[in-house]
Amino acid sequence: MARARGQERAALAAYLPAGYPTLDQSLDALHLLATTADVIEIGLPYSDPLMDGPLIQRAAEQALRAGFRTEHLFTTVRELAAASNAALAVMTYWQPVHHYGPAYAKEVQMSQP
């Protein structure tokens, strides 16, 4: 965001569900997005994404079918944070956080450098 402010322009934000279409391909895509995006929202794929549109629903379903699990989110955030200056935000529903338990917040926090 500071880069955008310094260039007197609006910040560019991008969104991608983690693990879509596969974990390795999503990491590659996220690293590519980080070269130009100021903010990256990383979606946590969820099996019942009622509030998302059909495109994001299908992407989440594909990531889950490819074996994505919540633990992969923390690895994804950790790797991207270490290699990028983009601000990172995790987008999710309450149900996966509740299911994972109290350690969820600590895991996300520990993923950031």
C-alpha positions as CSV (number, residue, x, y, z in Angstrom):
1,M,0.0,0.0,0.0
2,A,2.9,2.4,0.7
3,R,4.2,1.8,-2.8
4,A,0.8,2.8,-4.3
5,R,0.6,5.9,-2.0
6,G,4.1,6.9,-3.0
7,Q,3.2,6.6,-6.6
8,E,0.0,8.6,-6.0
9,R,-2.2,5.8,-7.4
10,A,-4.9,3.5,-6.1
11,A,-3.8,0.2,-4.7
12,L,-4.3,-2.9,-6.8
13,A,-5.9,-5.7,-4.9
14,A,-6.1,-9.3,-6.2
15,Y,-7.9,-12.4,-5.0
16,L,-7.2,-16.1,-5.5
17,P,-8.4,-19.1,-3.5
18,A,-5.4,-21.0,-2.1
19,G,-4.9,-24.3,-3.7
20,Y,-6.7,-23.5,-7.0
21,P,-6.3,-25.2,-9.3
22,T,-3.6,-27.1,-7.4
23,L,-1.5,-26.1,-4.5
24,D,1.7,-25.7,-6.6
25,Q,-0.1,-23.8,-9.3
26,S,-1.8,-21.5,-6.8
27,L,1.6,-20.7,-5.2
28,D,3.0,-19.9,-8.7
29,A,0.0,-17.6,-9.4
30,L,0.2,-15.9,-6.1
31,H,3.9,-15.2,-6.5
32,L,3.1,-13.8,-10.0
33,L,0.3,-11.6,-8.5
34,A,2.7,-10.3,-5.9
35,T,4.9,-8.8,-8.5
36,T,2.2,-6.2,-9.3
37,A,-0.5,-6.3,-6.7
38,D,-0.3,-4.2,-3.6
39,V,-2.8,-6.3,-1.7
40,I,-3.5,-10.0,-2.1
41,E,-6.6,-11.7,-0.7
42,I,-6.0,-15.4,-0.2
43,G,-9.2,-17.3,0.0
44,L,-9.6,-20.4,2.2
45,P,-11.5,-22.9,0.1
46,Y,-14.7,-24.0,1.9
47,S,-17.1,-26.7,1.0
48,D,-20.2,-24.5,1.4
49,P,-19.4,-21.1,-0.1
50,L,-22.9,-19.7,-0.3
51,M,-21.9,-16.0,-0.3
52,D,-19.4,-16.4,-3.1
53,G,-20.3,-16.2,-6.8
54,P,-20.3,-19.3,-9.0
55,L,-16.7,-18.7,-10.3
56,I,-15.2,-18.7,-6.8
57,Q,-17.4,-21.6,-5.7
58,R,-16.1,-23.7,-8.6
59,A,-12.5,-22.7,-7.8
60,A,-12.9,-23.6,-4.1
61,E,-14.5,-27.0,-5.1
62,Q,-11.6,-27.7,-7.4
63,A,-9.0,-26.8,-4.8
64,L,-10.7,-29.1,-2.3
65,R,-10.9,-32.0,-4.8
66,A,-7.2,-31.5,-5.5
67,G,-6.5,-32.2,-1.8
68,F,-6.3,-28.7,-0.3
69,R,-6.6,-28.6,3.5
70,T,-6.6,-25.6,6.0
71,E,-3.0,-26.4,7.0
72,H,-2.0,-25.6,3.4
73,L,-3.3,-22.0,3.9
74,F,-0.7,-21.4,6.6
75,T,2.1,-22.7,4.4
76,T,0.9,-20.6,1.5
77,V,0.7,-17.4,3.6
78,R,4.2,-18.1,5.1
79,E,5.8,-18.6,1.8
80,L,4.2,-15.6,0.1
81,A,4.9,-13.3,3.0
82,A,8.6,-14.2,3.0
83,A,8.9,-13.6,-0.7
84,S,6.7,-10.5,-1.3
85,N,6.0,-7.0,-0.1
86,A,2.3,-7.2,-0.9
87,A,-0.1,-6.9,2.0
88,L,-1.8,-10.2,2.6
89,A,-5.3,-10.8,3.8
90,V,-7.0,-14.1,4.4
91,M,-10.6,-14.3,3.2
92,T,-12.8,-17.0,4.8
93,Y,-16.1,-18.0,6.4
94,W,-16.5,-18.4,10.1
95,Q,-17.3,-22.2,9.8
96,P,-13.7,-23.3,8.8
97,V,-12.2,-21.1,11.5
98,H,-14.6,-22.5,14.1
99,H,-13.9,-26.0,12.9
100,Y,-10.1,-25.6,13.1
101,G,-10.4,-24.2,16.6
102,P,-8.6,-21.5,18.6
103,A,-5.3,-22.4,17.0
104,Y,-6.5,-20.9,13.7
105,A,-5.7,-17.2,14.7
106,K,-2.3,-18.2,16.1
107,E,-1.4,-20.2,13.0
108,V,-2.3,-17.2,10.7
109,Q,-0.4,-14.8,12.9
110,M,2.6,-17.1,13.0
111,S,2.5,-17.3,9.2
112,Q,3.4,-13.6,8.9
113,P,7.1,-12.6,9.3
